[in-house]
Amino acid sequence: MAILGSATFDASQVDPLTVTLADTQVKLKGKGTPMASLEDVNNDGFADMVVHVSTSSLQLTVNDTEVMVEGATFGGTPFRVKDSIRIVP
């Protein structure tokens, strides 16, 4: 999943340890480091926060069309966004 950066939102300030997708936390690798990176996934010139979640942990069905993404910045500012999703069986 990618949290897109823009001229008004610095995705590099997102704390990946706080991010959840449909109440599923970001996967962790050795020593509790989140599986996250900064990339420009949509080629707009702004860094995007890419995080990995365990799809088998998601509580979603093929009928779900929306998903909630929540988290906070390193400064403690929370965010909550509803976005569309398409489940491919």
PDB file with one MODEL, atoms N, CA, C and O in Angstrom:
MODEL        1
ATOM      1  N   MET A   1       0.841  -1.150   0.000  1.00  0.00           N
ATOM      2  CA  MET A   1       0.000   0.000   0.000  1.00  0.00           C
ATOM      3  C   MET A   1       0.897   1.227   0.000  1.00  0.00           C
ATOM      4  O   MET A   1       1.954   1.235   0.632  1.00  0.00           O
ATOM      5  N   ALA A   2       0.471   2.262  -0.711  1.00  0.00           N
ATOM      6  CA  ALA A   2       1.241   3.503  -0.746  1.00  0.00           C
ATOM      7  C   ALA A   2       0.421   4.657  -0.193  1.00  0.00           C
ATOM      8  O   ALA A   2      -0.755   4.818  -0.521  1.00  0.00           O
ATOM      9  N   ILE A   3       1.058   5.450   0.645  1.00  0.00           N
ATOM     10  CA  ILE A   3       0.482   6.706   1.124  1.00  0.00           C
ATOM     11  C   ILE A   3       1.161   7.783   0.306  1.00  0.00           C
ATOM     12  O   ILE A   3       2.360   8.024   0.448  1.00  0.00           O
ATOM     13  N   LEU A   4       0.387   8.429  -0.552  1.00  0.00           N
ATOM     14  CA  LEU A   4       0.959   9.348  -1.529  1.00  0.00           C
ATOM     15  C   LEU A   4       1.321  10.691  -0.921  1.00  0.00           C
ATOM     16  O   LEU A   4       0.542  11.293  -0.182  1.00  0.00           O
ATOM     17  N   GLY A   5       2.523  11.146  -1.251  1.00  0.00           N
ATOM     18  CA  GLY A   5       2.959  12.475  -0.863  1.00  0.00           C
ATOM     19  C   GLY A   5       2.507  13.492  -1.898  1.00  0.00           C
ATOM     20  O   GLY A   5       2.144  13.137  -3.020  1.00  0.00           O
ATOM     21  N   SER A   6       2.534  14.756  -1.510  1.00  0.00           N
ATOM     22  CA  SER A   6       2.142  15.830  -2.429  1.00  0.00           C
ATOM     23  C   SER A   6       2.798  17.127  -1.979  1.00  0.00           C
ATOM     24  O   SER A   6       3.589  17.138  -1.036  1.00  0.00           O
ATOM     25  N   ALA A   7       2.467  18.206  -2.653  1.00  0.00           N
ATOM     26  CA  ALA A   7       3.000  19.509  -2.269  1.00  0.00           C
ATOM     27  C   ALA A   7       2.516  19.921  -0.879  1.00  0.00           C
ATOM     28  O   ALA A   7       3.156  20.735  -0.213  1.00  0.00           O
ATOM     29  N   THR A   8       1.393  19.361  -0.445  1.00  0.00           N
ATOM     30  CA  THR A   8       0.829  19.721   0.858  1.00  0.00           C
ATOM     31  C   THR A   8       0.932  18.607   1.900  1.00  0.00           C
ATOM     32  O   THR A   8       0.545  18.806   3.051  1.00  0.00           O
ATOM     33  N   PHE A   9       1.451  17.430   1.511  1.00  0.00           N
ATOM     34  CA  PHE A   9       1.591  16.330   2.461  1.00  0.00           C
ATOM     35  C   PHE A   9       2.924  15.635   2.259  1.00  0.00           C
ATOM     36  O   PHE A   9       3.189  15.091   1.187  1.00  0.00           O
ATOM     37  N   ASP A  10       3.770  15.650   3.290  1.00  0.00           N
ATOM     38  CA  ASP A  10       5.091  15.032   3.248  1.00  0.00           C
ATOM     39  C   ASP A  10       4.992  13.599   3.786  1.00  0.00           C
ATOM     40  O   ASP A  10       5.016  13.380   4.997  1.00  0.00           O
ATOM     41  N   ALA A  11       4.882  12.642   2.884  1.00  0.00           N
ATOM     42  CA  ALA A  11       4.712  11.243   3.281  1.00  0.00           C
ATOM     43  C   ALA A  11       5.918  10.710   4.049  1.00  0.00           C
ATOM     44  O   ALA A  11       5.796   9.712   4.760  1.00  0.00           O
ATOM     45  N   SER A  12       7.074  11.349   3.922  1.00  0.00           N
ATOM     46  CA  SER A  12       8.247  10.888   4.669  1.00  0.00           C
ATOM     47  C   SER A  12       8.083  11.113   6.166  1.00  0.00           C
ATOM     48  O   SER A  12       8.846  10.564   6.961  1.00  0.00           O
ATOM     49  N   GLN A  13       7.105  11.908   6.556  1.00  0.00           N
ATOM     50  CA  GLN A  13       6.851  12.170   7.973  1.00  0.00           C
ATOM     51  C   GLN A  13       5.887  11.176   8.604  1.00  0.00           C
ATOM     52  O   GLN A  13       5.618  11.252   9.803  1.00  0.00           O
ATOM     53  N   VAL A  14       5.357  10.233   7.804  1.00  0.00           N
ATOM     54  CA  VAL A  14       4.460   9.207   8.331  1.00  0.00           C
ATOM     55  C   VAL A  14       5.269   8.181   9.111  1.00  0.00           C
ATOM     56  O   VAL A  14       6.263   7.655   8.611  1.00  0.00           O
ATOM     57  N   ASP A  15       4.841   7.899  10.336  1.00  0.00           N
ATOM     58  CA  ASP A  15       5.480   6.864  11.154  1.00  0.00           C
ATOM     59  C   ASP A  15       4.882   5.520  10.749  1.00  0.00           C
ATOM     60  O   ASP A  15       3.736   5.241  11.099  1.00  0.00           O
ATOM     61  N   PRO A  16       5.619   4.680  10.024  1.00  0.00           N
ATOM     62  CA  PRO A  16       5.054   3.421   9.536  1.00  0.00           C
ATOM     63  C   PRO A  16       4.601   2.471  10.644  1.00  0.00           C
ATOM     64  O   PRO A  16       3.771   1.594  10.403  1.00  0.00           O
ATOM     65  N   LEU A  17       5.138   2.638  11.857  1.00  0.00           N
ATOM     66  CA  LEU A  17       4.710   1.783  12.967  1.00  0.00           C
ATOM     67  C   LEU A  17       3.279   2.089  13.409  1.00  0.00           C
ATOM     68  O   LEU A  17       2.672   1.290  14.122  1.00  0.00           O
ATOM     69  N   THR A  18       2.738   3.226  12.997  1.00  0.00           N
ATOM     70  CA  THR A  18       1.375   3.599  13.387  1.00  0.00           C
ATOM     71  C   THR A  18       0.348   3.286  12.308  1.00  0.00           C
ATOM     72  O   THR A  18      -0.854   3.374  12.559  1.00  0.00           O
ATOM     73  N   VAL A  19       0.797   2.924  11.118  1.00  0.00           N
ATOM     74  CA  VAL A  19      -0.108   2.754   9.980  1.00  0.00           C
ATOM     75  C   VAL A  19      -0.866   1.433  10.071  1.00  0.00           C
ATOM     76  O   VAL A  19      -0.289   0.386  10.364  1.00  0.00           O
ATOM     77  N   THR A  20      -2.179   1.507   9.812  1.00  0.00           N
ATOM     78  CA  THR A  20      -2.994   0.306   9.689  1.00  0.00           C
ATOM     79  C   THR A  20      -3.840   0.416   8.422  1.00  0.00           C
ATOM     80  O   THR A  20      -4.252   1.504   8.021  1.00  0.00           O
ATOM     81  N   LEU A  21      -4.082  -0.720   7.815  1.00  0.00           N
ATOM     82  CA  LEU A  21      -4.970  -0.842   6.666  1.00  0.00           C
ATOM     83  C   LEU A  21      -6.056  -1.822   7.088  1.00  0.00           C
ATOM     84  O   LEU A  21      -5.782  -3.001   7.314  1.00  0.00           O
ATOM     85  N   ALA A  22      -7.290  -1.334   7.195  1.00  0.00           N
ATOM     86  CA  ALA A  22      -8.398  -2.183   7.664  1.00  0.00           C
ATOM     87  C   ALA A  22      -8.022  -2.858   8.987  1.00  0.00           C
ATOM     88  O   ALA A  22      -8.248  -4.054   9.165  1.00  0.00           O
ATOM     89  N   ASP A  23      -7.455  -2.093   9.899  1.00  0.00           N
ATOM     90  CA  ASP A  23      -7.044  -2.555  11.233  1.00  0.00           C
ATOM     91  C   ASP A  23      -5.894  -3.551  11.220  1.00  0.00           C
ATOM     92  O   ASP A  23      -5.616  -4.165  12.250  1.00  0.00           O
ATOM     93  N   THR A  24      -5.213  -3.732  10.087  1.00  0.00           N
ATOM     94  CA  THR A  24      -4.057  -4.621   9.990  1.00  0.00           C
ATOM     95  C   THR A  24      -2.792  -3.780   9.990  1.00  0.00           C
ATOM     96  O   THR A  24      -2.645  -2.871   9.174  1.00  0.00           O
ATOM     97  N   GLN A  25      -1.880  -4.083  10.903  1.00  0.00           N
ATOM     98  CA  GLN A  25      -0.650  -3.313  11.030  1.00  0.00           C
ATOM     99  C   GLN A  25       0.359  -3.667   9.943  1.00  0.00           C
ATOM    100  O   GLN A  25       0.257  -4.699   9.280  1.00  0.00           O
ATOM    101  N   VAL A  26       1.320  -2.792   9.785  1.00  0.00           N
ATOM    102  CA  VAL A  26       2.416  -2.992   8.842  1.00  0.00           C
ATOM    103  C   VAL A  26       3.244  -4.191   9.292  1.00  0.00           C
ATOM    104  O   VAL A  26       3.494  -4.368  10.485  1.00  0.00           O
ATOM    105  N   LYS A  27       3.670  -5.017   8.328  1.00  0.00           N
ATOM    106  CA  LYS A  27       4.527  -6.165   8.637  1.00  0.00           C
ATOM    107  C   LYS A  27       5.852  -5.667   9.226  1.00  0.00           C
ATOM    108  O   LYS A  27       6.338  -4.586   8.896  1.00  0.00           O
ATOM    109  N   LEU A  28       6.408  -6.486  10.097  1.00  0.00           N
ATOM    110  CA  LEU A  28       7.698  -6.158  10.714  1.00  0.00           C
ATOM    111  C   LEU A  28       8.736  -7.168  10.274  1.00  0.00           C
ATOM    112  O   LEU A  28       8.433  -8.343  10.067  1.00  0.00           O
ATOM    113  N   LYS A  29       9.970  -6.695  10.132  1.00  0.00           N
ATOM    114  CA  LYS A  29      11.080  -7.595   9.857  1.00  0.00           C
ATOM    115  C   LYS A  29      11.949  -7.649  11.110  1.00  0.00           C
ATOM    116  O   LYS A  29      11.544  -7.140  12.155  1.00  0.00           O
ATOM    117  N   GLY A  30      13.108  -8.240  11.032  1.00  0.00           N
ATOM    118  CA  GLY A  30      13.980  -8.403  12.191  1.00  0.00           C
ATOM    119  C   GLY A  30      14.076  -7.185  13.080  1.00  0.00           C
ATOM    120  O   GLY A  30      14.149  -6.054  12.601  1.00  0.00           O
ATOM    121  N   LYS A  31      14.077  -7.426  14.384  1.00  0.00           N
ATOM    122  CA  LYS A  31      14.204  -6.387  15.410  1.00  0.00           C
ATOM    123  C   LYS A  31      13.046  -5.390  15.389  1.00  0.00           C
ATOM    124  O   LYS A  31      13.192  -4.272  15.881  1.00  0.00           O
ATOM    125  N   GLY A  32      11.902  -5.777  14.827  1.00  0.00           N
ATOM    126  CA  GLY A  32      10.713  -4.927  14.857  1.00  0.00           C
ATOM    127  C   GLY A  32      10.721  -3.766  13.892  1.00  0.00           C
ATOM    128  O   GLY A  32       9.953  -2.818  14.058  1.00  0.00           O
ATOM    129  N   THR A  33      11.569  -3.822  12.891  1.00  0.00           N
ATOM    130  CA  THR A  33      11.626  -2.753  11.890  1.00  0.00           C
ATOM    131  C   THR A  33      10.464  -2.906  10.913  1.00  0.00           C
ATOM    132  O   THR A  33      10.265  -3.989  10.363  1.00  0.00           O
ATOM    133  N   PRO A  34       9.690  -1.834  10.686  1.00  0.00           N
ATOM    134  CA  PRO A  34       8.551  -1.949   9.766  1.00  0.00           C
ATOM    135  C   PRO A  34       9.005  -2.148   8.320  1.00  0.00           C
ATOM    136  O   PRO A  34      10.027  -1.609   7.895  1.00  0.00           O
ATOM    137  N   MET A  35       8.234  -2.923   7.586  1.00  0.00           N
ATOM    138  CA  MET A  35       8.505  -3.117   6.162  1.00  0.00           C
ATOM    139  C   MET A  35       7.919  -1.910   5.433  1.00  0.00           C
ATOM    140  O   MET A  35       6.756  -1.914   5.030  1.00  0.00           O
ATOM    141  N   ALA A  36       8.737  -0.891   5.273  1.00  0.00           N
ATOM    142  CA  ALA A  36       8.296   0.371   4.687  1.00  0.00           C
ATOM    143  C   ALA A  36       9.463   1.018   3.958  1.00  0.00           C
ATOM    144  O   ALA A  36      10.625   0.817   4.313  1.00  0.00           O
ATOM    145  N   SER A  37       9.138   1.791   2.942  1.00  0.00           N
ATOM    146  CA  SER A  37      10.173   2.508   2.197  1.00  0.00           C
ATOM    147  C   SER A  37       9.556   3.754   1.579  1.00  0.00           C
ATOM    148  O   SER A  37       8.336   3.885   1.483  1.00  0.00           O
ATOM    149  N   LEU A  38      10.425   4.658   1.166  1.00  0.00           N
ATOM    150  CA  LEU A  38       9.987   5.859   0.459  1.00  0.00           C
ATOM    151  C   LEU A  38      10.304   5.687  -1.019  1.00  0.00           C
ATOM    152  O   LEU A  38      11.450   5.427  -1.387  1.00  0.00           O
ATOM    153  N   GLU A  39       9.299   5.831  -1.857  1.00  0.00           N
ATOM    154  CA  GLU A  39       9.448   5.720  -3.307  1.00  0.00           C
ATOM    155  C   GLU A  39       8.474   6.693  -3.953  1.00  0.00           C
ATOM    156  O   GLU A  39       7.471   7.067  -3.345  1.00  0.00           O
ATOM    157  N   ASP A  40       8.758   7.097  -5.159  1.00  0.00           N
ATOM    158  CA  ASP A  40       7.809   7.918  -5.914  1.00  0.00           C
ATOM    159  C   ASP A  40       7.003   6.990  -6.816  1.00  0.00           C
ATOM    160  O   ASP A  40       7.309   6.850  -8.000  1.00  0.00           O
ATOM    161  N   VAL A  41       5.975   6.357  -6.257  1.00  0.00           N
ATOM    162  CA  VAL A  41       5.248   5.320  -6.988  1.00  0.00           C
ATOM    163  C   VAL A  41       4.388   5.853  -8.130  1.00  0.00           C
ATOM    164  O   VAL A  41       4.106   5.121  -9.079  1.00  0.00           O
ATOM    165  N   ASN A  42       3.970   7.105  -8.055  1.00  0.00           N
ATOM    166  CA  ASN A  42       3.114   7.657  -9.110  1.00  0.00           C
ATOM    167  C   ASN A  42       3.838   8.691  -9.975  1.00  0.00           C
ATOM    168  O   ASN A  42       3.208   9.411 -10.750  1.00  0.00           O
ATOM    169  N   ASN A  43       5.160   8.757  -9.838  1.00  0.00           N
ATOM    170  CA  ASN A  43       6.008   9.614 -10.688  1.00  0.00           C
ATOM    171  C   ASN A  43       5.566  11.075 -10.730  1.00  0.00           C
ATOM    172  O   ASN A  43       5.568  11.705 -11.788  1.00  0.00           O
ATOM    173  N   ASP A  44       5.186  11.607  -9.557  1.00  0.00           N
ATOM    174  CA  ASP A  44       4.795  13.022  -9.509  1.00  0.00           C
ATOM    175  C   ASP A  44       5.875  13.914  -8.903  1.00  0.00           C
ATOM    176  O   ASP A  44       5.674  15.117  -8.735  1.00  0.00           O
ATOM    177  N   GLY A  45       7.025  13.315  -8.574  1.00  0.00           N
ATOM    178  CA  GLY A  45       8.120  14.087  -8.002  1.00  0.00           C
ATOM    179  C   GLY A  45       8.097  14.174  -6.483  1.00  0.00           C
ATOM    180  O   GLY A  45       8.967  14.811  -5.889  1.00  0.00           O
ATOM    181  N   PHE A  46       7.109  13.540  -5.839  1.00  0.00           N
ATOM    182  CA  PHE A  46       7.004  13.555  -4.384  1.00  0.00           C
ATOM    183  C   PHE A  46       7.192  12.142  -3.840  1.00  0.00           C
ATOM    184  O   PHE A  46       6.712  11.173  -4.427  1.00  0.00           O
ATOM    185  N   ALA A  47       7.896  12.036  -2.711  1.00  0.00           N
ATOM    186  CA  ALA A  47       8.107  10.734  -2.084  1.00  0.00           C
ATOM    187  C   ALA A  47       6.786  10.204  -1.527  1.00  0.00           C
ATOM    188  O   ALA A  47       5.997  10.954  -0.953  1.00  0.00           O
ATOM    189  N   ASP A  48       6.556   8.906  -1.704  1.00  0.00           N
ATOM    190  CA  ASP A  48       5.380   8.223  -1.188  1.00  0.00           C
ATOM    191  C   ASP A  48       5.841   7.169  -0.180  1.00  0.00           C
ATOM    192  O   ASP A  48       6.877   6.535  -0.379  1.00  0.00           O
ATOM    193  N   MET A  49       5.081   6.980   0.897  1.00  0.00           N
ATOM    194  CA  MET A  49       5.401   5.966   1.894  1.00  0.00           C
ATOM    195  C   MET A  49       4.756   4.648   1.463  1.00  0.00           C
ATOM    196  O   MET A  49       3.531   4.532   1.408  1.00  0.00           O
ATOM    197  N   VAL A  50       5.597   3.659   1.159  1.00  0.00           N
ATOM    198  CA  VAL A  50       5.110   2.342   0.759  1.00  0.00           C
ATOM    199  C   VAL A  50       5.266   1.415   1.961  1.00  0.00           C
ATOM    200  O   VAL A  50       6.359   1.267   2.507  1.00  0.00           O
ATOM    201  N   VAL A  51       4.149   0.788   2.369  1.00  0.00           N
ATOM    202  CA  VAL A  51       4.184  -0.132   3.502  1.00  0.00           C
ATOM    203  C   VAL A  51       3.610  -1.477   3.067  1.00  0.00           C
ATOM    204  O   VAL A  51       2.805  -1.554   2.139  1.00  0.00           O
ATOM    205  N   HIS A  52       4.035  -2.523   3.749  1.00  0.00           N
ATOM    206  CA  HIS A  52       3.578  -3.878   3.432  1.00  0.00           C
ATOM    207  C   HIS A  52       2.753  -4.414   4.598  1.00  0.00           C
ATOM    208  O   HIS A  52       3.159  -4.321   5.756  1.00  0.00           O
ATOM    209  N   VAL A  53       1.587  -4.976   4.276  1.00  0.00           N
ATOM    210  CA  VAL A  53       0.741  -5.616   5.278  1.00  0.00           C
ATOM    211  C   VAL A  53       0.505  -7.057   4.846  1.00  0.00           C
ATOM    212  O   VAL A  53       0.617  -7.393   3.667  1.00  0.00           O
ATOM    213  N   SER A  54       0.181  -7.889   5.807  1.00  0.00           N
ATOM    214  CA  SER A  54      -0.126  -9.282   5.515  1.00  0.00           C
ATOM    215  C   SER A  54      -1.552  -9.362   4.975  1.00  0.00           C
ATOM    216  O   SER A  54      -2.513  -9.119   5.706  1.00  0.00           O
ATOM    217  N   THR A  55      -1.684  -9.701   3.710  1.00  0.00           N
ATOM    218  CA  THR A  55      -3.024  -9.755   3.119  1.00  0.00           C
ATOM    219  C   THR A  55      -3.887 -10.823   3.768  1.00  0.00           C
ATOM    220  O   THR A  55      -5.109 -10.684   3.805  1.00  0.00           O
ATOM    221  N   SER A  56      -3.281 -11.884   4.278  1.00  0.00           N
ATOM    222  CA  SER A  56      -4.064 -12.928   4.928  1.00  0.00           C
ATOM    223  C   SER A  56      -4.641 -12.455   6.262  1.00  0.00           C
ATOM    224  O   SER A  56      -5.567 -13.076   6.784  1.00  0.00           O
ATOM    225  N   SER A  57      -4.112 -11.370   6.820  1.00  0.00           N
ATOM    226  CA  SER A  57      -4.615 -10.826   8.080  1.00  0.00           C
ATOM    227  C   SER A  57      -5.749  -9.828   7.879  1.00  0.00           C
ATOM    228  O   SER A  57      -6.442  -9.470   8.831  1.00  0.00           O
ATOM    229  N   LEU A  58      -5.936  -9.381   6.649  1.00  0.00           N
ATOM    230  CA  LEU A  58      -6.991  -8.401   6.379  1.00  0.00           C
ATOM    231  C   LEU A  58      -8.365  -9.032   6.563  1.00  0.00           C
ATOM    232  O   LEU A  58      -8.617 -10.140   6.087  1.00  0.00           O
ATOM    233  N   GLN A  59      -9.233  -8.334   7.242  1.00  0.00           N
ATOM    234  CA  GLN A  59     -10.597  -8.793   7.469  1.00  0.00           C
ATOM    235  C   GLN A  59     -11.495  -8.197   6.385  1.00  0.00           C
ATOM    236  O   GLN A  59     -12.389  -7.404   6.682  1.00  0.00           O
ATOM    237  N   LEU A  60     -11.256  -8.578   5.136  1.00  0.00           N
ATOM    238  CA  LEU A  60     -12.003  -8.052   3.997  1.00  0.00           C
ATOM    239  C   LEU A  60     -12.591  -9.200   3.193  1.00  0.00           C
ATOM    240  O   LEU A  60     -12.072 -10.316   3.205  1.00  0.00           O
ATOM    241  N   THR A  61     -13.682  -8.909   2.496  1.00  0.00           N
ATOM    242  CA  THR A  61     -14.300  -9.896   1.618  1.00  0.00           C
ATOM    243  C   THR A  61     -14.321  -9.355   0.199  1.00  0.00           C
ATOM    244  O   THR A  61     -14.037  -8.178  -0.022  1.00  0.00           O
ATOM    245  N   VAL A  62     -14.653 -10.197  -0.758  1.00  0.00           N
ATOM    246  CA  VAL A  62     -14.720  -9.762  -2.157  1.00  0.00           C
ATOM    247  C   VAL A  62     -15.803  -8.708  -2.361  1.00  0.00           C
ATOM    248  O   VAL A  62     -15.799  -8.016  -3.379  1.00  0.00           O
ATOM    249  N   ASN A  63     -16.724  -8.574  -1.419  1.00  0.00           N
ATOM    250  CA  ASN A  63     -17.786  -7.578  -1.525  1.00  0.00           C
ATOM    251  C   ASN A  63     -17.387  -6.205  -0.983  1.00  0.00           C
ATOM    252  O   ASN A  63     -18.097  -5.226  -1.211  1.00  0.00           O
ATOM    253  N   ASP A  64     -16.264  -6.120  -0.273  1.00  0.00           N
ATOM    254  CA  ASP A  64     -15.824  -4.837   0.278  1.00  0.00           C
ATOM    255  C   ASP A  64     -15.322  -3.921  -0.839  1.00  0.00           C
ATOM    256  O   ASP A  64     -14.596  -4.348  -1.737  1.00  0.00           O
ATOM    257  N   THR A  65     -15.724  -2.663  -0.761  1.00  0.00           N
ATOM    258  CA  THR A  65     -15.320  -1.686  -1.774  1.00  0.00           C
ATOM    259  C   THR A  65     -14.575  -0.500  -1.168  1.00  0.00           C
ATOM    260  O   THR A  65     -14.005   0.312  -1.898  1.00  0.00           O
ATOM    261  N   GLU A  66     -14.574  -0.395   0.163  1.00  0.00           N
ATOM    262  CA  GLU A  66     -13.869   0.690   0.832  1.00  0.00           C
ATOM    263  C   GLU A  66     -13.027   0.134   1.967  1.00  0.00           C
ATOM    264  O   GLU A  66     -13.337  -0.909   2.544  1.00  0.00           O
ATOM    265  N   VAL A  67     -11.961   0.848   2.273  1.00  0.00           N
ATOM    266  CA  VAL A  67     -11.051   0.431   3.338  1.00  0.00           C
ATOM    267  C   VAL A  67     -10.569   1.679   4.074  1.00  0.00           C
ATOM    268  O   VAL A  67     -10.435   2.748   3.478  1.00  0.00           O
ATOM    269  N   MET A  68     -10.309   1.535   5.371  1.00  0.00           N
ATOM    270  CA  MET A  68      -9.823   2.642   6.183  1.00  0.00           C
ATOM    271  C   MET A  68      -8.318   2.515   6.379  1.00  0.00           C
ATOM    272  O   MET A  68      -7.812   1.447   6.724  1.00  0.00           O
ATOM    273  N   VAL A  69      -7.617   3.608   6.155  1.00  0.00           N
ATOM    274  CA  VAL A  69      -6.173   3.697   6.402  1.00  0.00           C
ATOM    275  C   VAL A  69      -5.989   4.717   7.521  1.00  0.00           C
ATOM    276  O   VAL A  69      -6.477   5.844   7.434  1.00  0.00           O
ATOM    277  N   GLU A  70      -5.280   4.309   8.573  1.00  0.00           N
ATOM    278  CA  GLU A  70      -5.057   5.193   9.708  1.00  0.00           C
ATOM    279  C   GLU A  70      -3.591   5.186  10.096  1.00  0.00           C
ATOM    280  O   GLU A  70      -2.860   4.242   9.795  1.00  0.00           O
ATOM    281  N   GLY A  71      -3.171   6.243  10.763  1.00  0.00           N
ATOM    282  CA  GLY A  71      -1.802   6.337  11.239  1.00  0.00           C
ATOM    283  C   GLY A  71      -1.535   7.705  11.817  1.00  0.00           C
ATOM    284  O   GLY A  71      -2.454   8.468  12.116  1.00  0.00           O
ATOM    285  N   ALA A  72      -0.252   8.003  11.970  1.00  0.00           N
ATOM    286  CA  ALA A  72       0.159   9.297  12.513  1.00  0.00           C
ATOM    287  C   ALA A  72       1.537   9.646  11.969  1.00  0.00           C
ATOM    288  O   ALA A  72       2.290   8.782  11.520  1.00  0.00           O
ATOM    289  N   THR A  73       1.840  10.930  12.022  1.00  0.00           N
ATOM    290  CA  THR A  73       3.171  11.385  11.629  1.00  0.00           C
ATOM    291  C   THR A  73       4.112  11.205  12.817  1.00  0.00           C
ATOM    292  O   THR A  73       3.673  10.948  13.938  1.00  0.00           O
ATOM    293  N   PHE A  74       5.400  11.342  12.558  1.00  0.00           N
ATOM    294  CA  PHE A  74       6.380  11.273  13.640  1.00  0.00           C
ATOM    295  C   PHE A  74       6.119  12.368  14.670  1.00  0.00           C
ATOM    296  O   PHE A  74       6.473  12.215  15.839  1.00  0.00           O
ATOM    297  N   GLY A  75       5.502  13.470  14.248  1.00  0.00           N
ATOM    298  CA  GLY A  75       5.163  14.561  15.158  1.00  0.00           C
ATOM    299  C   GLY A  75       3.893  14.320  15.950  1.00  0.00           C
ATOM    300  O   GLY A  75       3.529  15.132  16.800  1.00  0.00           O
ATOM    301  N   GLY A  76       3.203  13.194  15.678  1.00  0.00           N
ATOM    302  CA  GLY A  76       2.015  12.855  16.438  1.00  0.00           C
ATOM    303  C   GLY A  76       0.695  13.287  15.827  1.00  0.00           C
ATOM    304  O   GLY A  76      -0.356  13.093  16.439  1.00  0.00           O
ATOM    305  N   THR A  77       0.722  13.872  14.632  1.00  0.00           N
ATOM    306  CA  THR A  77      -0.521  14.275  13.979  1.00  0.00           C
ATOM    307  C   THR A  77      -1.193  13.053  13.376  1.00  0.00           C
ATOM    308  O   THR A  77      -0.627  12.399  12.500  1.00  0.00           O
ATOM    309  N   PRO A  78      -2.412  12.738  13.846  1.00  0.00           N
ATOM    310  CA  PRO A  78      -3.092  11.550  13.323  1.00  0.00           C
ATOM    311  C   PRO A  78      -3.722  11.812  11.953  1.00  0.00           C
ATOM    312  O   PRO A  78      -4.027  12.952  11.604  1.00  0.00           O
ATOM    313  N   PHE A  79      -3.910  10.739  11.188  1.00  0.00           N
ATOM    314  CA  PHE A  79      -4.671  10.833   9.942  1.00  0.00           C
ATOM    315  C   PHE A  79      -5.540   9.598   9.817  1.00  0.00           C
ATOM    316  O   PHE A  79      -5.222   8.526  10.333  1.00  0.00           O
ATOM    317  N   ARG A  80      -6.640   9.783   9.119  1.00  0.00           N
ATOM    318  CA  ARG A  80      -7.593   8.693   8.880  1.00  0.00           C
ATOM    319  C   ARG A  80      -8.224   8.964   7.526  1.00  0.00           C
ATOM    320  O   ARG A  80      -8.821  10.018   7.308  1.00  0.00           O
ATOM    321  N   VAL A  81      -8.088   8.003   6.613  1.00  0.00           N
ATOM    322  CA  VAL A  81      -8.551   8.183   5.243  1.00  0.00           C
ATOM    323  C   VAL A  81      -9.310   6.937   4.799  1.00  0.00           C
ATOM    324  O   VAL A  81      -8.861   5.811   5.015  1.00  0.00           O
ATOM    325  N   LYS A  82     -10.450   7.153   4.183  1.00  0.00           N
ATOM    326  CA  LYS A  82     -11.197   6.046   3.585  1.00  0.00           C
ATOM    327  C   LYS A  82     -10.904   6.067   2.089  1.00  0.00           C
ATOM    328  O   LYS A  82     -10.956   7.117   1.449  1.00  0.00           O
ATOM    329  N   ASP A  83     -10.593   4.889   1.537  1.00  0.00           N
ATOM    330  CA  ASP A  83     -10.275   4.811   0.125  1.00  0.00           C
ATOM    331  C   ASP A  83     -10.972   3.594  -0.477  1.00  0.00           C
ATOM    332  O   ASP A  83     -11.429   2.705   0.240  1.00  0.00           O
ATOM    333  N   SER A  84     -11.042   3.573  -1.785  1.00  0.00           N
ATOM    334  CA  SER A  84     -11.671   2.447  -2.473  1.00  0.00           C
ATOM    335  C   SER A  84     -10.680   1.286  -2.566  1.00  0.00           C
ATOM    336  O   SER A  84      -9.464   1.478  -2.587  1.00  0.00           O
ATOM    337  N   ILE A  85     -11.239   0.084  -2.621  1.00  0.00           N
ATOM    338  CA  ILE A  85     -10.432  -1.125  -2.733  1.00  0.00           C
ATOM    339  C   ILE A  85     -11.176  -2.122  -3.598  1.00  0.00           C
ATOM    340  O   ILE A  85     -12.406  -2.152  -3.622  1.00  0.00           O
ATOM    341  N   ARG A  86     -10.416  -2.931  -4.304  1.00  0.00           N
ATOM    342  CA  ARG A  86     -11.013  -4.003  -5.100  1.00  0.00           C
ATOM    343  C   ARG A  86     -10.302  -5.296  -4.743  1.00  0.00           C
ATOM    344  O   ARG A  86      -9.092  -5.423  -4.933  1.00  0.00           O
ATOM    345  N   ILE A  87     -11.053  -6.249  -4.229  1.00  0.00           N
ATOM    346  CA  ILE A  87     -10.489  -7.530  -3.829  1.00  0.00           C
ATOM    347  C   ILE A  87     -10.563  -8.473  -5.042  1.00  0.00           C
ATOM    348  O   ILE A  87     -11.630  -8.689  -5.616  1.00  0.00           O
ATOM    349  N   VAL A  88      -9.412  -9.021  -5.410  1.00  0.00           N
ATOM    350  CA  VAL A  88      -9.349  -9.953  -6.523  1.00  0.00           C
ATOM    351  C   VAL A  88      -9.126 -11.348  -5.942  1.00  0.00           C
ATOM    352  O   VAL A  88      -8.073 -11.620  -5.365  1.00  0.00           O
ATOM    353  N   PRO A  89     -10.122 -12.238  -6.095  1.00  0.00           N
ATOM    354  CA  PRO A  89      -9.976 -13.577  -5.505  1.00  0.00           C
ATOM    355  C   PRO A  89      -8.915 -14.410  -6.209  1.00  0.00           C
ATOM    356  O   PRO A  89      -8.677 -15.557  -5.828  1.00  0.00           O
TER     357      PRO A  89
ENDMDL
END
